[in-house]
Amino acid sequence: MKRNNQSIARKILTYVIICLIIAITSITFLSVQTAKNNLYQLMELNGKEMVEGIKYQAYMQEIMDEGVDDILNNYLYDAAFSIAAMNSYSDETLEELSRKTGLEEINVIDGNGEIIYSNMPANIGYVYGESHAMQQVLKGSREKIAEDIRQSEVDQRYYKYGGVSLADGSGAVQIGISADAVEEMRQGFSIQNIVQSIGQQENVVYAFVVNRDFEATAHSNPERVGMIFNYEGERRAIEAGQEHTGIFTSEERGMDIYEVILPIENNAGEITGAINMGLSVATVEDAVRQMVLRSIIVAAIIAIMSIIIIYIAVQRTAKPIKLLAASTDKIALGDLTEEIEVKSKDEIGSLANSFSIMVKNVKNMIEKIMVTSNNMNSFSDKLVASAQQNATVSDQIAKATEEVAAGASEQVKKTNHVKKNVEDVSNKIKNIVGNIEDLKTSTMSMVESAQKSRKEMQEMNQQIEAIKESSHVSSTTMKNLSATSEEIGKIVDVINGIANQTNLLALNAAIEAARAGEAGKGFTVVAEEIRNLAEQSVKSAENITTLIQETQEKSKAAIITIDDSTSQVDKGQQIVERVGHSFEGIVATINENQDLFKNLETAMMDLNKMFTNTTTLIQDIKFIAEDTAANTEEVAASTEEQMASVEEITSSMEQLNEMVNELNHLITQFKI
């Protein structure tokens, strides 16, 4: 038996490899997607941390500026109040005080805003304009004032100025200290420097700070400071105070950028602007590509190792299946002596054990079928012999029935002849009665006629005797036919018993075939055909039984009718014998005494009545004979039908015998 080269081990290995590839691919894809999402989340977190760092630096710078301003302002106020408390002023005193205190500039101003004393001779005579900050002190609107650090237009240095009014209110004292170090420190901690240093990092594309007017106050590219960045992210941050993150494609830079925008708040919680941090996703994409490459390499290594392990496991698992398949091939060819040797304790071992049990059951079933088939073959032969014997008996019955029918027909003919003779005698008696006077005168003629009538009566007696013998033969034949029908009924009972036994055997064979499953389907069909033939045999036997019963009933009726006819014939014979004796008496009486002609006339009248009754009886015998002939013909027809049924049963038995032989041939294909 040829088997497909694609074994189950290869199929399992193929399916497992496909599933493994799908699983590894799915896991790799999900891992890469998860890692990519994590990298983007990390990038967002880093961007937010850098933005928060800038915000913190801005916050700290604001605090530092406020602290430095407070320190410088207090220092200026203390120094200015100390100088304002002096009783007299001179340029030399102020120069000496400048050297000792480190104050860069000390000016004493009169009420008109003109410098009258100074440690710097060039300042003497300078008049402050109306917009100068010191005018507020000179005019008395403020007691003291401190200006912001500003750059000198003369020496480009940074100074911080402050002043207070004189004790007598006649003017004011202005002090200026050098703020180069403070400005340098402030510049070092400025938002622009922080943004610019952050913008120099590898993954940062840009960073900038905008105020509420969307103007860039600090930018990683100093050339962009002052530009307007009025975009959706900046508007959401400044106007709604919402964070904004996302990836967009920059056509200007030709790359994808991850943007993080956060609002900036002052100490009062008011939004003063926004910080925008643009990060390059190239590093993430490079990391993802590297991760995909490493994942593919690792997946390939895992796949190869898994395939090797799975191949070994599948081969070890498929080995018992191959052994089981080899055994089933031999069993499929009919060799039930093959033993299945699979020692595994898993489902395959259980399957092999179950299959072995099934083979044993099939083997036992085949043995039982062989025994049953042999018995059926023997029964079939006996049944065929019985059917043939039944056919022979039916043929004999048919012949006997035909003879009975012929005898009945002859009886009808003879009865008609007797009837005719009786009618003739009756007519003659009537003539005798009618011509009794002529008989009186012509005694001799009447004697001759009486003698002639005596002779005819003897002939009629002989005919009645023949009818009697024919009736006895018909009665004996009908009794023999009834006995033969009873024998046929017994044979039909035997056929019924054999058919029922065959039907029972077919039912048992069907049950065993059903237990055998697929292996017993063919025998199920054979068992079904046998059961159908058995049922047909039973039906045919029932029909034969019915016909035999009808034949027996009709035979009994015919026997009764023939017996009645025989009884009537006996009576007629007795009457004829009496008539003969009467004729003898008449002859003797005529010879002895003609005076008795009147009595003879009366006797003849009685005799005429008797002949009339005899004619009626003969008519009844005719009807009975006709019925006997008709019944005999029906018996003959039933016998012919019985012979046809017997021939059909014989044919069915021969077919059954052929099926049994074919079943034996099929069973011989199995080795047990």
Helices and strands as residue ranges (DSSP letters): H 8-84, H 91-101, E 105-110, E 115-118, G 121-123, H 134-138, E 144-146, E 150-151, E 158-165, E 171-178, H 180-188, H 191-199, E 204-211, E 216-219, G 222-224, H 232-239, E 244-250, E 255-265, E 271-280, H 282-332, H 347-434, H 436-441, H 443-516, G 517-520, H 521-592, G 594-596, H 597-667
